[in-house]
Amino acid sequence: MLPMTANALRDAILKHLEYSQGKDLANASLYDMRMALTLAIRDKVVEPWFRANRASYQAQSKRVYYLSMEFLIGRLLEDAVMNLGLTEAAHEAVAGLGHNFRDVLDDEPDAALGNGGLGRLAACFLDSMSTLGCPAYGYGIRYEHGLFRQSFGPDGRQLESAEDWLRQRHGWEFARPDTAFQIGFGGIVAESGRAAVWTPDNAVLAKAYDTPVIGWQGKWANTLRLWGAEAIDAFDLDAFNSGDFTGAAAPEALARTISRVLYPDDTTDQGKELRLKQEFFFTAASLRDILRRFARECSDLSQLPNRVAIQMNDTHPAIAGPELVRLLHDERGMEFETAVDTARACLAYTNHTLLPEALERWPEALMTRVLPRHMQLIERIDALHAQRHPTRQATILEGGEVKMGELSFVMAHKVNGVSALHTELVKSTVFNDLHRLHPERIINQTNGITPRRWLKGANPRLSALITDTIGSGWEDDLERLRDLEPAIATPEFRDAFAQVKARNKSDLAQWIGQDMGIKVNPDAMFDVQIKRFHEYKRQHLNILEIIALWQEIRENPTANWAPRVKIFGGKAAPGYVMAKEIIHLINNVARVINADKLTRDLLTVVYPPNYNVTMAERLIPAADLSEQISTAGKEASGTGNMKFSLNGALTIGTLDGANVEIRELVGAENFFLFGMTADEVVACRQDPAHMAKAIARSQRLTRAIELIESGTFSHGDPSTYRDLTQNLRTHDYFTVCADFDSFWDAQRQVDQAWFDRDNWTRMAALNTARSGWLSSDRTIKSYMQDIWSIAPMI
Ligand SMILES: *Cc1c(COP(=O)(O)O)cnc(C)c1O
């Protein structure tokens, strides 16, 4: 006899197989099975979802609207099953129907609607807002194609292909064809009394698609509402009837381009008209939706800030400022200044980066062409700010461009950085002038990660050990992991902890063997750097150290080396030439080193292609060492670093982003620190010969660079990596050379620590026990208190 829930679930699956998929069990494919399970589980989500909606409506509660160009949510089925407490029931039900539960879960494509950390943060926040009972909507774009799929050519270069997660039906979403807004572009502005009338010359339809987001134990659910673009008149019948079949479909094709692709550029402004249109498209649709919902509950627009908190995730939705002013002033007759102050009281802005190339700026001419009324309003907002603050220097408009960061700052009542160090740098650099005018506005909210996905779901063995040791309840109260500390003092617990890690590593080793045909030693240290490829993240520092290490092992193969498997993962923006060169180099270093019989047992390099959320869930629980080696001052926070320490990996890292806080939490003695501080990096660059001096001073670094230049990793061709090595020798903005020796020394300390395996385990377990503060529940509670002024509903 199956337990009741498994039985009931089995019946629900069978019902959906028949009536939703149109298949009987005998003919059901893996896809049919996954869809039937998804729909059966989705049915279970609907009830708490309605209940949460009713509760916030009845309480007339304030709601959060999280506007984000990206939501890197990954797979949803396993997470939903876990949150509903149905993992065992689902396993049993699926097995009872003759299918393998793991295979069914693995059939789901990743929803890769984001590039990296920024989009993953939005996904973790959705999870925490639902867990905490914070009434919220996530608003974004329903991209037809998420982030590109990465593969490697035979020569080791990155190849990109289109990702098509929507080729199969998306089982989680509800299409809302009756919730659609016309979003206009271009056209003319006519004065009409004190306000203006904007008549766009073209428009697309923004259609809503809702995905319920269930919280821990199904107590609350919010909505992720993604907008898809469609033509208003989908089809030109006259063109069709006259035989022009392609022309007949042109309006539809044109409109759809707006939600067709996620821009794969992680940090730089594409400078594309389409990008600006995407930003306005989803922001304007979301604001229209927000005001419509508000109007159903309240008719007094001055109450808007008491009901509506809009969070702008980076500057991508920054047009929300002028658009909300336009909706209030032009369309609803509110005084301009009142409209600006009302909008500001609703809006808040999260800054994610200080990299100058990533701070969005739009040419005024482009803005005037695409959004003529908004351009006028931006000028008025700038003028109003100048009038109120005569001493100011910062301006929104500069050199014929609109600076979206300044616009966001001026239109937000709170601006937050994402780690303590980053927030201080936001104050002292990019927004220094504005900070002095508005000293209360910038606050810190250190990022976090959801422990449901990143510990409970991704690492079931460690989760079971934790629950065995301290009981359950840590899943939504992660600081309770501190209760592990007394147990860590006992050899029994340390053995159990070490065994969990060993089994996770053995699983990963098997996957690497099957998927990549590389045999790795599961007893070696698994040393992992997975993240987007960028020069500031310094994957090239890591590969240079690997080359140097390889040389020294060759010279002295019988010395006491700690065997390592060096694991890389990550994509480079297709247009980012240098990042792609680094990928190319890593693959070729791997080819050469893995073929060296002399070092084979001590050093292996693996780089599985197409890093995504699912791969992160596979790799992180098996990691011994986490590489967080960015140039200090450049990584705003990082969240990958948090996932690793929570899962019991030790970090080798710089004092950058949230590494600073992680080190304070876990204890400096349980963290391998190296490299210059942010201030030292700035000082170091004052000397134009910093890289030359660093190379001259380091034999190891000299040899590693020369080995690349000799063609060792490029079939004897010395020119292959010339741009990369020349950049290191003459420019090296990210101070790879200046930090090299310090990195090498820290890696040798890692080796020494590895030899005392029991102590290593103790340090790793302390990382887990002390990572509770890194939960995104803590981050969201803090946003609710300091920015949104919203109380939890559960
Ligand atoms: C967590 C995560 C990131 C962010 O990693 P960082 O190391 O903080 O840059 C990027 N991509 C995926 C798939 C992630 O899960």
The ligand as an ORCA input file, in Angstrom:
! r2SCAN-3c Opt
* xyz 0 1
  C      24.928     32.020     -8.055
  C      25.049     32.018     -9.519
  C      25.757     33.026    -10.167
  C      26.489     34.125     -9.422
  O      27.786     33.672     -9.137
  P      28.958     34.676     -8.682
  O      30.073     33.759     -8.331
  O      28.433     35.407     -7.498
  O      29.247     35.541     -9.837
  C      25.862     32.989    -11.544
  N      25.285     32.000    -12.255
  C      24.604     31.011    -11.664
  C      24.012     29.936    -12.515
  C      24.451     30.976    -10.289
  O      23.761     29.989     -9.717
*
